[in-house]
C-alpha cells in the first residue's frame, strides 16, 4: 500500500506537466520537482521495503543524482513564478552541476555488472549498513550527507530570493500582488517539508556514524532512529503529494505573481466574474479598451491561447469577439493572434534575444507549436524568414 503514494505523486506530476505547463511555464519546474521527489520515495521503497534483490541492485546508487535535482527544481519553480521573465537562463545550468558531478562520480559503481551491484547492495542494506563506498572524488557516505545539506541550502536560497523579490515589488509598485499571501503559504509549505525531510535524514546519518547528541534533552538515537527516520521522511513526501490539493488556485489555475494596480471592491469582483451577454448595442470602443488592457499580460504567447480562453478571461461571449475581429479588424482571431506573436518575436529579436537563443526557442517563446509554423507566419507578415530578418537587423545596427 505504501507504494501507492509515490505512484499517485508521479501521476500528479505528469498532470502538472501536460495540462498546466502551457498556462504557466513555472509549473514545468513544479512538475519536475514532484517527479523527482516521488522517484526518490520509490527508490527508498525498492531498497528497504521491497525485499527483492533485483530492485535493491537497481535502486542502490543509480538514482542518487535525482536527490541533487530537488533543490534546483524547487528554486526554479519559485524563481520563475515570481519573475516576469519566464525564459530559462543559460546561467541556471550551473545549478545542475552537482547532479552531473554525482552521476559521473558514481560511475565506478554504476558501470559494474548488475549481479555484482545487486550482491553489494543486498549486503549493505540488509546486513552491514556500511555506506562508505569509494567512488572517484567523494565517497557514497559523503554524498548522502551532501544531498541533505544541498536541499537545505536551496531552501535558504529560495527564502532569500522570495523576500528579495518582495522588496523589489514593494519598491516598484508600493503594493504586493493580491495573491501574495497564498503564494507565500504554498512556497513555505513546500520548503518546510523539504527542510524537515532533509534535516531528519542528516540527523539520522550523523547519529549512525558519529557520537550521539541531545536535542532539547532528547537523545539523537531516539529522535533520529531508523523507524522515526522512515516515518518522517515517508510521511513528509506523502503529505507533500496531497497538500497540493489544498491550494486549488495553484493546482487548477494560471496563478501569476503580478500587481493589480486597480484594486476592485467586492461588488466589482462579482460583476466582473459574470460573462457579458450578447448585446447588439455593445460598443466597439468598449471591446477595444478591454482587449488593450488584456494584452498587457501578453496572453497570446501561451501555446493554448484560444478564442474560448479570451472569452472566458474578458467575460465577453465568443460570438461578440468573433464579430469584432471579422467586421472591425477584417481578420480572423487566428490571424490577429499570429500578428501579435510575430510582432512580439520582432521585439525579442530587436532586444538582442536572437543572440542568446535559437529561432526554434524564439518560436516557442512567442507561443508557436512548431518552428515551421513560426517561419511561415513570420514570412507571411514580414516578407522574409526570421533568419533573414535577424541578419538585416544586424547589418543596419538596429
C-alpha positions as CSV (number, residue, x, y, z in Angstrom):
1,X,0.0,0.0,0.0
2,X,2.9,2.4,0.7
3,X,3.9,2.4,-2.9
4,X,0.6,4.0,-3.9
5,X,1.5,7.4,-2.6
6,X,4.6,7.9,-4.8
7,X,2.8,6.4,-7.8
8,X,0.0,8.9,-7.2
9,X,2.6,11.7,-6.9
10,X,4.2,10.7,-10.2
11,X,0.7,10.8,-11.8
12,X,0.1,14.2,-10.4
13,X,3.4,15.5,-11.7
14,X,2.5,14.4,-15.2
15,X,-0.8,16.2,-14.9
16,X,1.0,19.3,-14.0
17,X,3.5,18.9,-16.8
18,X,1.0,18.0,-19.5
19,X,-2.0,20.2,-18.7
20,X,-0.7,23.2,-16.7
21,X,2.7,23.9,-18.2
22,X,1.1,25.9,-21.0
23,X,-0.8,28.0,-18.6
24,X,2.2,29.0,-16.5
25,X,5.7,27.8,-17.5
26,X,6.9,27.7,-13.9
27,X,4.6,24.7,-13.5
28,X,7.1,22.8,-15.5
29,X,9.6,23.1,-12.6
30,X,6.9,22.2,-10.1
31,X,6.1,19.0,-12.1
32,X,9.8,18.1,-12.3
33,X,10.2,18.7,-8.5
34,X,7.2,16.4,-7.7
35,X,8.5,13.8,-10.2
36,X,12.0,13.8,-8.6
37,X,10.5,13.6,-5.1
38,X,8.3,10.6,-5.8
39,X,11.0,8.8,-7.7
40,X,13.3,9.2,-4.6
41,X,10.5,7.7,-2.5
42,X,10.2,4.8,-4.9
43,X,13.9,4.2,-4.6
44,X,13.6,4.1,-0.8
45,X,10.8,1.6,-1.1
46,X,12.8,-0.6,-3.5
47,X,15.8,-0.5,-1.2
48,X,14.2,-1.0,2.2
49,X,10.8,-2.5,1.7
50,X,10.6,-4.5,-1.5
51,X,12.9,-7.3,-0.1
52,X,13.7,-8.1,-3.8
53,X,17.4,-8.3,-4.5
54,X,16.9,-7.2,-8.1
55,X,15.2,-4.0,-7.1
56,X,17.8,-3.4,-4.4
57,X,20.5,-3.5,-7.1
58,X,18.6,-1.2,-9.4
59,X,17.8,1.4,-6.8
60,X,21.1,1.4,-5.0
61,X,23.2,4.5,-6.0
62,X,21.8,4.7,-9.6
63,X,19.1,7.3,-8.7
64,X,21.3,9.3,-6.3
65,X,21.7,12.3,-8.8
66,X,17.9,12.8,-8.5
67,X,18.4,13.9,-4.9
68,X,20.6,16.8,-6.2
69,X,17.8,17.9,-8.5
70,X,15.2,18.5,-5.7
71,X,16.7,21.8,-4.6
72,X,17.3,23.3,-8.0
73,X,13.9,22.4,-9.4
74,X,12.1,23.9,-6.3
75,X,14.2,27.0,-6.6
76,X,13.5,27.3,-10.3
77,X,9.8,27.0,-9.6
78,X,9.8,29.7,-7.0
79,X,12.1,32.0,-9.1
80,X,10.1,31.7,-12.3
81,X,6.8,32.0,-10.6
82,X,7.8,35.4,-9.1
83,X,9.9,36.6,-12.1
84,X,8.4,38.4,-15.0
85,X,10.9,36.7,-17.4
86,X,9.9,33.0,-17.6
87,X,12.6,32.0,-20.1
88,X,15.2,29.6,-18.7
89,X,18.5,31.5,-18.4
90,X,21.8,29.8,-19.5
91,X,23.4,30.6,-16.2
92,X,20.8,28.5,-14.4
93,X,22.6,25.4,-15.9
94,X,25.2,25.9,-13.2
95,X,22.6,24.7,-10.7
96,X,22.6,21.3,-12.3
97,X,26.4,20.9,-11.9
98,X,26.1,18.9,-8.5
99,X,23.7,16.4,-10.1
100,X,26.1,15.9,-13.1
101,X,29.1,15.7,-10.7
102,X,27.4,12.9,-8.7
103,X,26.4,11.0,-11.8
104,X,30.0,11.0,-13.0
105,X,31.5,10.4,-9.6
106,X,29.4,7.2,-9.1
107,X,30.4,5.6,-12.4
108,X,32.9,3.2,-10.7
109,X,29.8,1.5,-9.1
110,X,27.1,2.1,-11.7
111,X,29.2,0.6,-14.5
112,X,29.7,-2.7,-12.6
113,X,27.8,-5.8,-13.8
114,X,24.3,-6.0,-12.5
115,X,24.8,-9.2,-10.5
116,X,27.8,-7.6,-8.7
117,X,25.9,-4.4,-7.8
118,X,22.9,-6.5,-6.6
119,X,25.0,-8.6,-4.3
120,X,26.8,-5.5,-2.8
121,X,23.5,-3.6,-2.4
122,X,21.8,-6.5,-0.7
123,X,24.6,-7.0,1.8
124,X,24.9,-3.3,2.6
125,X,21.2,-2.6,3.0
126,X,20.3,-5.7,5.0
127,X,23.4,-6.5,7.0
128,X,26.4,-4.2,7.2
129,X,24.7,-0.8,6.7
130,X,28.2,0.5,5.8
131,X,27.7,3.1,3.1
132,X,31.4,4.1,2.9
133,X,31.9,3.1,-0.7
134,X,34.7,4.7,-2.5
135,X,33.9,6.3,-5.8
136,X,36.1,8.8,-7.8
137,X,36.1,12.0,-5.8
138,X,33.6,11.6,-3.0
139,X,32.5,8.5,-1.1
140,X,28.9,7.3,-1.0
141,X,28.7,8.3,2.6
142,X,29.8,11.9,1.8
143,X,27.2,12.1,-0.9
144,X,24.5,11.0,1.5
145,X,25.4,13.9,3.8
146,X,25.8,16.2,0.8
147,X,22.3,15.6,-0.6
148,X,20.6,16.7,2.7
149,X,22.8,19.8,3.0
150,X,22.3,20.6,-0.7
151,X,18.5,20.6,-0.3
152,X,18.7,22.8,2.9
153,X,20.9,25.3,1.2
154,X,18.5,25.6,-1.7
155,X,15.7,26.1,0.8
156,X,17.6,29.0,2.3
157,X,18.4,30.4,-1.2
158,X,14.7,30.2,-2.1
159,X,13.6,32.1,1.0
160,X,16.2,34.8,0.4
161,X,15.1,35.1,-3.2
162,X,11.4,35.3,-2.1
163,X,12.0,38.2,0.3
164,X,14.4,39.9,-2.0
165,X,11.7,39.9,-4.8
166,X,9.1,41.1,-2.3
167,X,11.2,44.2,-1.5
168,X,11.7,44.8,-5.3
169,X,7.9,44.6,-5.9
170,X,7.2,47.0,-3.0
171,X,9.9,49.4,-4.2
172,X,8.5,49.4,-7.7
173,X,4.7,49.5,-7.0
174,X,4.3,50.2,-3.3
175,X,1.9,47.3,-3.0
176,X,2.1,43.5,-3.2
177,X,0.1,41.3,-5.6
178,X,-3.4,40.3,-4.3
179,X,-2.3,36.6,-4.3
180,X,0.9,37.2,-2.4
181,X,-0.3,35.6,0.9
182,X,-1.5,32.3,-0.8
183,X,1.7,32.0,-2.8
184,X,3.8,32.6,0.2
185,X,1.9,29.9,2.2
186,X,2.3,27.5,-0.7
187,X,6.0,28.1,-1.1
188,X,6.8,27.9,2.6
189,X,4.8,24.7,2.9
190,X,7.0,23.1,0.3
191,X,10.1,24.5,1.8
192,X,9.2,23.4,5.3
193,X,8.6,19.8,4.3
194,X,11.9,19.7,2.4
195,X,13.8,21.1,5.3
196,X,12.1,18.7,7.7
197,X,12.9,15.7,5.4
198,X,16.5,16.8,4.8
199,X,17.1,17.6,8.4
200,X,15.8,14.3,9.6
201,X,18.0,12.4,7.0
202,X,21.0,14.4,8.0
203,X,20.4,13.8,11.7
204,X,20.0,10.1,11.1
205,X,23.3,9.9,9.2
206,X,25.2,11.8,11.9
207,X,23.7,9.6,14.6
208,X,24.5,6.5,12.7
209,X,28.2,7.3,12.1
210,X,29.2,9.7,14.9
211,X,28.7,10.2,18.6
212,X,25.0,10.6,19.7
213,X,23.9,14.0,20.9
214,X,21.0,15.7,22.5
215,X,18.3,18.0,21.0
216,X,16.1,19.7,23.6
217,X,17.1,16.9,26.0
218,X,16.1,14.1,23.6
219,X,18.8,11.7,22.6
220,X,19.5,11.7,18.9
221,X,19.4,7.9,18.9
222,X,15.7,8.2,19.7
223,X,14.8,11.2,17.7
224,X,16.6,10.0,14.6
225,X,16.1,6.3,14.9
226,X,15.6,4.3,11.8
227,X,11.9,3.9,12.4
228,X,11.4,7.7,13.0
229,X,13.6,8.5,10.0
230,X,11.4,6.5,7.6
231,X,8.2,7.7,9.2
232,X,9.1,11.4,9.0
233,X,10.7,11.2,5.5
234,X,8.0,9.0,4.1
235,X,5.2,11.0,5.8
236,X,6.7,14.2,4.6
237,X,6.7,13.1,1.0
238,X,3.2,11.6,1.4
239,X,1.8,14.9,2.8
240,X,3.5,16.8,0.0
241,X,1.7,14.8,-2.6
242,X,-1.7,15.7,-1.2
243,X,-1.0,19.2,0.1
244,X,-1.2,20.5,-3.4
245,X,-4.9,19.8,-3.4
246,X,-5.3,22.3,-0.5
247,X,-4.3,25.0,-2.9
248,X,-6.8,24.7,-5.8
249,X,-5.6,28.0,-7.4
250,X,-2.2,26.5,-7.7
251,X,-3.4,23.2,-9.0
252,X,-6.0,24.3,-11.4
253,X,-5.4,27.9,-12.1
254,X,-3.0,30.1,-14.0
255,X,-1.9,31.8,-10.8
256,X,0.6,34.6,-11.5
257,X,2.5,36.9,-9.3
258,X,1.7,40.3,-10.7
259,X,0.5,43.6,-9.2
260,X,-3.1,44.7,-9.9
261,X,-2.9,48.5,-9.5
262,X,-6.6,48.9,-9.8
263,X,-8.0,47.0,-6.8
264,X,-11.6,46.1,-7.2
265,X,-14.2,46.2,-4.5
266,X,-16.4,43.2,-3.7
267,X,-19.3,44.3,-6.0
268,X,-16.9,44.9,-8.9
269,X,-15.3,41.4,-8.5
270,X,-18.8,39.8,-8.5
271,X,-19.8,41.8,-11.5
272,X,-16.7,41.1,-13.5
273,X,-17.0,37.4,-12.9
274,X,-20.2,37.3,-14.9
275,X,-19.9,36.9,-18.6
276,X,-21.3,39.8,-20.6
277,X,-24.4,38.8,-22.6
278,X,-24.6,39.3,-26.3
279,X,-26.0,42.7,-27.0
280,X,-26.5,44.4,-30.3
281,X,-25.7,47.8,-28.7
282,X,-22.3,46.8,-27.3
283,X,-19.8,49.4,-28.3
284,X,-16.7,48.7,-30.3
285,X,-14.7,51.1,-28.2
286,X,-15.6,49.2,-25.1
287,X,-14.2,45.9,-26.6
288,X,-11.1,47.7,-27.9
289,X,-10.3,49.1,-24.5
290,X,-10.9,45.7,-22.8
291,X,-8.6,44.0,-25.3
292,X,-5.8,46.6,-24.9
293,X,-5.8,46.2,-21.1
294,X,-5.9,42.4,-21.6
295,X,-2.9,42.4,-23.9
296,X,-0.7,44.0,-21.2
297,X,-0.3,40.5,-19.8
298,X,0.7,39.0,-23.2
299,X,-1.7,36.1,-23.1
300,X,-1.2,35.4,-26.8
301,X,2.3,33.8,-26.2
302,X,0.7,30.8,-24.5
303,X,0.5,27.8,-26.8
304,X,-3.1,27.0,-25.9
305,X,-4.4,30.6,-26.2
306,X,-7.8,30.3,-27.9
307,X,-10.8,32.4,-28.6
308,X,-12.6,30.5,-25.8
309,X,-9.9,31.3,-23.3
310,X,-10.0,35.0,-24.3
311,X,-13.8,35.0,-24.0
312,X,-13.5,33.5,-20.5
313,X,-10.9,36.0,-19.4
314,X,-12.7,39.0,-20.7
315,X,-16.2,37.9,-19.8
316,X,-17.3,38.6,-23.4
317,X,-19.0,36.0,-25.5
318,X,-17.1,34.3,-28.3
319,X,-19.7,35.4,-30.8
320,X,-19.2,39.1,-29.9
321,X,-15.4,38.7,-30.1
322,X,-15.5,36.8,-33.4
323,X,-17.8,39.5,-34.9
324,X,-15.4,42.2,-33.6
325,X,-12.4,40.6,-35.3
326,X,-14.2,39.9,-38.6
327,X,-16.0,43.2,-39.0
328,X,-13.9,45.8,-37.2
329,X,-10.4,44.4,-37.8
330,X,-11.1,42.5,-41.1
331,X,-9.2,39.4,-39.9
332,X,-9.9,36.2,-38.1
333,X,-8.9,35.6,-34.5
334,X,-6.1,33.3,-35.6
335,X,-4.7,36.0,-37.9
336,X,-4.9,38.6,-35.2
337,X,-3.2,36.2,-32.7
338,X,-0.3,35.4,-35.1
339,X,0.1,39.1,-35.8
340,X,0.7,39.8,-32.1
341,X,3.0,36.8,-31.8
342,X,5.2,37.9,-34.8
343,X,5.4,41.5,-33.5
344,X,6.4,40.2,-30.1
345,X,9.0,38.0,-31.8
346,X,10.4,41.0,-33.6
347,X,10.6,42.9,-30.3
348,X,12.6,40.0,-28.8
349,X,15.0,40.0,-31.8
350,X,15.5,43.7,-31.6
351,X,16.2,43.4,-27.9
352,X,19.0,41.0,-28.6
353,X,17.3,37.8,-27.8
354,X,18.3,36.2,-31.1
355,X,21.9,36.3,-29.9
356,X,21.1,34.3,-26.8
357,X,18.7,31.6,-28.1
358,X,17.8,29.9,-31.3
359,X,14.9,30.6,-33.7
360,X,13.2,27.5,-32.5
361,X,13.4,28.8,-29.0
362,X,12.0,32.2,-30.0
363,X,9.1,30.4,-31.8
364,X,8.3,28.5,-28.6
365,X,8.7,31.7,-26.5
366,X,6.0,33.5,-28.5
367,X,3.6,30.6,-28.5
368,X,4.0,28.7,-31.8
369,X,3.8,24.9,-31.5
370,X,6.5,24.3,-34.2
371,X,9.4,26.1,-35.8
372,X,7.9,25.6,-39.3
373,X,4.6,27.3,-38.4
374,X,6.5,30.2,-36.9
375,X,8.7,30.7,-40.0
376,X,5.6,30.5,-42.3
377,X,3.7,33.1,-40.2
378,X,6.8,35.3,-39.9
379,X,7.5,35.3,-43.7
380,X,3.8,36.0,-44.5
381,X,3.8,39.1,-42.4
382,X,7.4,40.4,-42.8
383,X,8.2,39.2,-46.3
384,X,11.4,37.4,-45.1
385,X,12.3,34.5,-42.9
386,X,13.3,35.1,-39.3
387,X,17.0,34.3,-40.0
388,X,17.0,36.9,-42.9
389,X,15.3,39.4,-40.6
390,X,17.9,38.9,-37.9
391,X,20.7,39.4,-40.4
392,X,19.1,42.5,-41.8
393,X,18.8,44.0,-38.3
394,X,22.4,43.2,-37.6
395,X,23.6,44.9,-40.8
396,X,21.6,48.0,-40.1
397,X,22.9,48.1,-36.5
398,X,19.3,48.0,-35.1
